[in-house]
Amino acid sequence: MNIALLGFGFVGQGVWHILQSNREQLAMKLGLHETDVKLQVVGVRDCQKARDNGLPASIPVTDDIASILADPSIELVIEAIGGEYPAYQYIQDALVSGKHVVTANKEVIAKHQQALFQLAHDHRVILACEAAVGGSIPLIRSLRVGFAANKIQSVMGILNGTTNYMLTRMLADSMPYDAALKEAQALGFAEADPTMDVSGMDVAYKVIILAGVAFHVDISIDAIPVEGIESVQLADMLHAQDMGYVVKLIGAITATDHGLAVRVCPMLLPDTHAMASVSNEVNALFLHGDCVGDAMMVGKGAGGIPTASAILSDVVAIGASTSTPVSLKPAQLVPLGDQETAMYMRLSVQDHVGVLEQVTHVLSQAGVSLKTVIQKNQGDEASIILITHPVKESVIQGLQLNELAAVLRIDAMVRVV
Ligand SMILES: NC(=O)c1ccc[n+]([C@@H]2O[C@H](COP(=O)([O-])OP(=O)(O)OC[C@H]3O[C@@H](n4cnc5c(N)ncnc54)[C@H](OP(=O)(O)O)[C@@H]3O)[C@@H](O)[C@H]2O)c1
């Protein structure tokens, strides 16, 4: 199998590392001789860039990507460049010229999956993207094949290694947000542009891909309510911990009678939940299928070598001729206002007798019942920290707590799993 590798950053180098160290095992899985699995060429943006890449002279490094895609001897292209363009064009060109494509690129797949899978189907080649969701964890193959007999009722995941790493470090060491982000970048977990990670967009792309595999629907990125971790405060992580919860950035899809409830946002997970102990760059997907009930998959969700492991699993699956065409239909989504979750709220209030009663009165007038309430006094002010029972988002957004003279600020509102 003659392979071209586009991109030689964290992930591309991880692919080369595994190809070298586990070549015999890969070849055996493909039913080939070791020498028949061949990295033929590496494509990069700037081939003049000094790099200590460990590639032998027999594997050229070029920035002439067009020549790679026009080379009829290349059978499979691994795209590890990232970003929408020019990666989208390269993937299309490779498919049209009859090459299988393996990509780690969630953005391109999330935005163009219908067109790309159709193109692959039309040209009788395979497009695979295991590494685009969940890093090393074979989520796509598990949903498509392992849980194929199930109607999937919900999937909920910690799907971004950078933010999970940051939230873990912030809580464990009271580390400021910026320092936690820098550490994640230095370890190669963060995207080139970390706003993709912290804004929740990276998770949103992955949720779209999971929706395609688990629910056979195509969702537009604009249709998903997305909140990142920028507004998560250490104070709330500590309060949540006191109340038996941990804050995680969650991507979730739930099938309801009215359509799919989809969201990406920070949420409080009860510390008894199977995903609560998923820390650092580790990712997890918790699903409910009608035949299997609850199931969870956990593994490293970022890093060059774990991601390359998923890429090479696709290479082996293609070599073993696993076909992966999909046909997607438009999704019917539940508007955010109609979605129900419990809500954690932290209010700063004047420290007077009866303020707590005023707040709970507003909530009960709106039909919001409370699971937990804590009041903490701090000088002239007090904090009221509460968790509601599940309630429609529109009810919470319509609460007029700000209009109570005794309420100084609403410091935080975080949804609870
Ligand atoms: N890092 C992770 O933990 C991780 C995890 C899961 C998925 N992914 C995905 O894997 C992909 C690669 O990520 P990465 O972290 O390896 O990125 P990276 O370290 O920034 O490397 C990107 C590579 O692509 C090359 N490149 C960029 N633009 C190019 C262009 N226009 N033409 C040809 N080559 C180009 C760069 O070339 P130069 O070397 O010349 O600059 C570099 O070698 C992305 O889609 C990312 O979302 C990454």
PDBQT file of the ligand as one rigid body, heavy atoms in Angstrom, charges set to zero:
ROOT
HETATM    1  N1  LIG A 501      -2.804  17.618  17.780  1.00  0.00    +0.000 N 
HETATM    2  C1  LIG A 501      -3.772  16.830  18.240  1.00  0.00    +0.000 C 
HETATM    3  O1  LIG A 501      -3.749  16.387  19.394  1.00  0.00    +0.000 OA
HETATM    4  C2  LIG A 501      -4.932  16.444  17.350  1.00  0.00    +0.000 A 
HETATM    5  C3  LIG A 501      -5.909  15.559  17.846  1.00  0.00    +0.000 A 
HETATM    6  C4  LIG A 501      -6.965  15.171  17.023  1.00  0.00    +0.000 A 
HETATM    7  C5  LIG A 501      -7.051  15.656  15.734  1.00  0.00    +0.000 A 
HETATM    8  N2  LIG A 501      -6.102  16.536  15.291  1.00  0.00    +0.000 N 
HETATM    9  C6  LIG A 501      -6.219  17.028  13.923  1.00  0.00    +0.000 C 
HETATM   10  O2  LIG A 501      -5.070  16.618  13.178  1.00  0.00    +0.000 OA
HETATM   11  C7  LIG A 501      -4.795  17.587  12.167  1.00  0.00    +0.000 C 
HETATM   12  C8  LIG A 501      -3.332  18.020  12.301  1.00  0.00    +0.000 C 
HETATM   13  O3  LIG A 501      -3.120  18.561  13.578  1.00  0.00    +0.000 OA
HETATM   14  P1  LIG A 501      -1.632  18.832  14.136  1.00  0.00    +0.000 P 
HETATM   15  O4  LIG A 501      -1.804  19.090  15.581  1.00  0.00    +0.000 OA
HETATM   16  O5  LIG A 501      -0.702  17.769  13.676  1.00  0.00    +0.000 OA
HETATM   17  O6  LIG A 501      -1.286  20.199  13.375  1.00  0.00    +0.000 OA
HETATM   18  P2  LIG A 501       0.154  20.929  13.253  1.00  0.00    +0.000 P 
HETATM   19  O7  LIG A 501       1.086  20.409  14.290  1.00  0.00    +0.000 OA
HETATM   20  O8  LIG A 501      -0.136  22.377  13.174  1.00  0.00    +0.000 OA
HETATM   21  O9  LIG A 501       0.703  20.432  11.832  1.00  0.00    +0.000 OA
HETATM   22  C9  LIG A 501       0.113  20.812  10.620  1.00  0.00    +0.000 C 
HETATM   23  C10 LIG A 501       0.964  20.293   9.471  1.00  0.00    +0.000 C 
HETATM   24  O10 LIG A 501       0.270  20.570   8.269  1.00  0.00    +0.000 OA
HETATM   25  C11 LIG A 501       1.137  21.267   7.367  1.00  0.00    +0.000 C 
HETATM   26  N3  LIG A 501       0.354  22.235   6.610  1.00  0.00    +0.000 N 
HETATM   27  C12 LIG A 501      -0.334  23.302   7.068  1.00  0.00    +0.000 A 
HETATM   28  N4  LIG A 501      -0.913  23.963   6.049  1.00  0.00    +0.000 NA
HETATM   29  C13 LIG A 501      -0.568  23.297   4.918  1.00  0.00    +0.000 A 
HETATM   30  C14 LIG A 501      -0.836  23.479   3.552  1.00  0.00    +0.000 A 
HETATM   31  N5  LIG A 501      -1.557  24.516   3.126  1.00  0.00    +0.000 N 
HETATM   32  N6  LIG A 501      -0.340  22.585   2.660  1.00  0.00    +0.000 NA
HETATM   33  C15 LIG A 501       0.422  21.552   3.070  1.00  0.00    +0.000 A 
HETATM   34  N7  LIG A 501       0.713  21.319   4.384  1.00  0.00    +0.000 NA
HETATM   35  C16 LIG A 501       0.226  22.193   5.278  1.00  0.00    +0.000 A 
HETATM   36  C17 LIG A 501       2.156  21.977   8.225  1.00  0.00    +0.000 C 
HETATM   37  O11 LIG A 501       3.311  22.181   7.422  1.00  0.00    +0.000 OA
HETATM   38  P3  LIG A 501       4.652  22.900   7.994  1.00  0.00    +0.000 P 
HETATM   39  O12 LIG A 501       5.251  21.853   8.901  1.00  0.00    +0.000 OA
HETATM   40  O13 LIG A 501       5.444  23.186   6.802  1.00  0.00    +0.000 OA
HETATM   41  O14 LIG A 501       4.175  24.106   8.739  1.00  0.00    +0.000 OA
HETATM   42  C18 LIG A 501       2.351  20.950   9.357  1.00  0.00    +0.000 C 
HETATM   43  O15 LIG A 501       3.323  19.991   8.992  1.00  0.00    +0.000 OA
HETATM   44  C19 LIG A 501      -5.826  18.708  12.362  1.00  0.00    +0.000 C 
HETATM   45  O16 LIG A 501      -6.931  18.466  11.523  1.00  0.00    +0.000 OA
HETATM   46  C20 LIG A 501      -6.258  18.543  13.802  1.00  0.00    +0.000 C 
HETATM   47  O17 LIG A 501      -7.566  19.015  14.048  1.00  0.00    +0.000 OA
HETATM   48  C21 LIG A 501      -5.050  16.930  16.069  1.00  0.00    +0.000 A 
ENDROOT
TORSDOF 0
